[in-house]
Structures are given as structure tokens and as C-alpha cells.
């Protein structure tokens, strides 16, 4: 057993080192908790002196003096001029009146108004009297007869521009036959105004008789 003492001494040194490290840590923790570190800093750095410096009071400077007033000189007024009127003998005045004679302007002679031409209504043209409309065969067989009054629009050339029934004969076939014949072949002398032919309405009668 020659190596036993040597092993025991080695373990004892390791144990001592470990214990020292533990004690060192414990001491550091205690120092932090007890404020020892703050005392060390105060001893090293010393006390910090703080002084309050009062600001010097501001002195209000007086405002600058106003600029001097410059008096404006009064405007120059020239002395009044005195005019003396000396009466002089005036020559006698002579009044001359100029008279202008204006000749009256001759008025143009008054033209006599042309006599108004009376208006005329359309008339039957004697050279082409209105033809009788064809008697519808069905109306003749049915014994239809009567008189229809037509309103005719006579154009300036005498032709019938339009035709409409003003008063019926009582039978539409007879009325239609009269209107058709008037538009187809009737001619009139047109109505006039101031001597000129104009379009105008004109009324005429058409009679349908079974004896015709």
C-alpha cells in the first residue's frame, strides 16, 4: 500500500480549492446584498458636490427715444395781384340782324288710291259645266235617291283640290259617287282677291233622281 497517502493528500487539496471558490462566491453575494460595493465606490470616487447657480436677473433696457419731429414749413402763398379797371369810352354798338327766307318745300302730289277690287267666289265654268256623277247601279236597284251638299276646295287653276260631304244624302254610296266625280272631272272659275285668283272653298249640291 505505498500510494495510499499520496491519493489522500491530492483529494484534500482539491477539496480546499473548491471550498475557497465557494466561500469567495458567498462573500461576493453578501457584499452585494449588504451595500458594501456602494461604499467602495463612494470611497474611491469621493463625494459629488452639487451647486445651484442662480441666474442673474434680466434688466429691462429702456426703449429708444422717438425720432425728433420735423415741422413742415407752411406753403408759399404769393401776394395777391391788384387789377385796376380804367373805364374807356366804348364805341357805339351797331346791331345787324340777318334775315333768311326759307322757301316752303313743295309737297308731292297726293296720288289717288286705286279702287279696291272686290273679292269674287268660285263660279261654274260655262264652257265646262259639272258633269253628273254615275248613278250607282246598286243604289238604283235599292231605290236610293237624295241630294248631297259638297264642300269643294277650288284651286287657282279651277281644279277641285279637295271635296268633302257637308250634308249627306242619307246614302253613303251616293255621297261617295258625288265626291269621286267632283275630284275627277269638275272645273270652276276660281275665286279672286284684288284681281288675283286664289284657292277658296265653295259649296254645291248634287241631286240623285231615279227618273234620270
C-alpha positions in Angstrom: 0.0 0.0 0.0 2.7 2.6 -0.8 0.4 5.0 -2.9 -2.4 5.5 -0.3 -1.0 8.6 1.4 -0.4 10.3 -1.9 -4.0 9.9 -3.0 -5.3 11.2 0.3 -3.3 14.4 0.1 -4.5 15.1 -3.5 -8.2 14.8 -2.6 -7.6 17.1 0.4 -6.1 19.9 -1.9 -9.0 19.7 -4.4 -11.4 19.9 -1.5 -9.7 23.0 -0.1 -9.7 24.7 -3.5 -13.4 24.0 -4.0 -14.2 25.3 -0.6 -12.3 28.6 -1.2 -14.2 29.2 -4.5 -17.5 28.6 -2.7 -16.5 31.0 0.1 -15.4 33.6 -2.4 -18.8 33.5 -4.2 -20.7 33.6 -0.9 -18.6 36.6 0.1 -19.4 38.4 -3.1 -23.1 37.8 -2.8 -23.0 39.0 0.8 -21.2 42.2 -0.2 -23.7 43.0 -3.0 -26.6 42.5 -0.6 -25.2 44.5 2.2 -24.2 47.5 0.1 -20.5 47.1 0.6 -20.0 47.7 -3.1 -21.6 51.1 -2.9 -19.3 52.1 0.0 -16.3 51.0 -2.0 -17.4 53.2 -4.9 -18.0 56.2 -2.6 -14.5 55.8 -1.1 -12.9 55.5 -4.5 -14.8 58.4 -6.2 -15.4 60.6 -3.2 -18.5 62.7 -2.6 -20.1 64.5 -5.6 -20.7 68.2 -4.9 -23.7 69.8 -6.5 -24.2 73.6 -6.6 -27.3 75.6 -7.6 -26.3 78.6 -9.7 -28.9 81.3 -9.7 -29.5 83.1 -13.0 -28.8 86.8 -13.0 -32.0 88.8 -13.2 -32.6 90.4 -16.6 -32.5 94.1 -16.6 -35.2 95.8 -18.8 -33.5 98.2 -21.1 -35.4 101.5 -21.7 -36.9 101.8 -25.2 -35.0 104.1 -27.7 -36.2 107.7 -27.8 -38.7 108.6 -30.5 -37.3 110.4 -33.6 -37.5 114.2 -33.5 -40.5 115.8 -35.1 -39.6 117.8 -38.2 -42.0 120.7 -38.6 -43.3 121.1 -42.2 -42.9 124.7 -43.4 -46.1 126.5 -44.4 -46.9 126.6 -48.1 -45.8 129.6 -50.1 -48.7 131.9 -50.8 -48.0 134.5 -53.4 -49.1 138.1 -52.7 -52.5 139.0 -54.3 -52.4 140.9 -57.5 -54.5 144.0 -57.6 -56.0 144.9 -61.0 -57.4 148.4 -61.6 -60.0 148.7 -64.3 -59.9 152.1 -66.1 -63.2 152.9 -67.9 -62.7 153.7 -71.5 -65.1 155.2 -74.0 -66.7 152.3 -75.8 -67.8 152.8 -79.5 -71.5 152.7 -80.2 -72.7 149.2 -80.9 -74.5 148.5 -84.2 -76.9 145.6 -84.2 -77.1 143.8 -87.5 -79.9 141.3 -88.0 -79.7 138.7 -90.7 -82.9 137.5 -92.1 -83.0 134.3 -94.0 -86.0 133.5 -96.1 -86.8 129.8 -96.4 -88.8 128.7 -99.3 -91.5 126.2 -98.5 -90.8 122.7 -99.8 -93.2 121.6 -102.4 -95.2 118.6 -101.2 -95.5 115.8 -103.7 -99.0 115.5 -105.2 -101.3 113.1 -103.4 -101.8 110.0 -105.5 -105.3 108.9 -105.6 -105.9 105.5 -104.1 -106.7 102.8 -106.6 -110.2 101.5 -106.0 -110.3 98.2 -104.1 -111.2 95.3 -106.3 -113.9 93.2 -104.7 -113.3 89.6 -104.0 -115.3 87.0 -106.0 -116.3 83.5 -105.2 -115.7 80.5 -107.5 -118.2 80.0 -110.2 -119.3 77.3 -112.6 -117.3 77.5 -115.8 -119.9 77.7 -118.6 -117.5 76.2 -121.1 -117.1 73.1 -118.8 -120.2 72.7 -116.7 -120.1 70.0 -114.0 -121.0 66.5 -115.2 -123.4 64.3 -113.4 -121.9 61.5 -111.4 -122.6 57.9 -112.3 -125.7 56.6 -110.5 -124.6 53.5 -108.6 -126.5 50.5 -110.0 -126.9 49.0 -106.6 -128.4 52.3 -105.3 -130.7 52.5 -108.3 -131.9 48.9 -107.7 -132.4 49.7 -104.0 -134.4 52.8 -104.8 -131.8 55.2 -103.1 -132.2 58.9 -104.1 -131.5 62.2 -102.5 -129.4 65.4 -102.5 -125.8 65.7 -101.1 -124.2 69.0 -100.3 -120.4 69.1 -101.0 -117.7 71.5 -99.8 -115.2 71.9 -102.7 -111.7 73.4 -102.4 -111.2 75.2 -105.7 -107.6 75.8 -106.6 -106.3 78.9 -108.5 -106.3 76.9 -111.7 -110.0 76.0 -111.3 -109.5 72.3 -110.4 -111.0 70.7 -107.3 -108.2 70.1 -104.8 -110.4 68.5 -102.1 -114.0 67.5 -101.6 -115.9 66.6 -98.5 -119.5 66.0 -97.6 -121.2 68.9 -95.8 -124.6 67.3 -95.7 -125.2 63.7 -96.6 -128.0 62.4 -98.9 -128.7 59.7 -96.4 -126.9 57.0 -98.6 -123.1 56.6 -98.4 -122.9 55.2 -101.9 -124.5 58.3 -103.4 -122.2 60.6 -101.3 -119.1 58.7 -102.4 -120.1 58.8 -106.1 -120.6 62.6 -105.9 -117.2 63.2 -104.2 -115.4 60.9 -106.7 -116.9 62.7 -109.8 -116.1 66.2 -108.4 -112.4 65.4 -107.9 -112.1 63.6 -111.2 -113.6 66.0 -113.8 -115.2 69.2 -112.4 -113.7 72.6 -113.3 -114.6 76.0 -112.0 -113.7 79.6 -112.4 -111.5 80.3 -109.3 -112.3 82.9 -106.7 -110.3 86.1 -106.8 -108.8 88.6 -104.2 -107.6 92.0 -105.5 -108.0 90.7 -109.0 -105.8 87.6 -108.5 -107.1 84.0 -108.4 -106.7 82.3 -105.0 -107.7 79.0 -103.6 -111.1 79.1 -101.9 -113.8 76.8 -100.5 -117.1 76.6 -102.4 -120.4 74.7 -101.7 -122.5 72.9 -104.3 -125.4 70.5 -104.4 -125.7 67.2 -106.3 -129.1 65.5 -106.7 -129.7 61.8 -107.5 -133.1 61.2 -109.0 -134.3 57.7 -110.1 -136.0 59.2 -113.1 -132.8 60.5 -114.6 
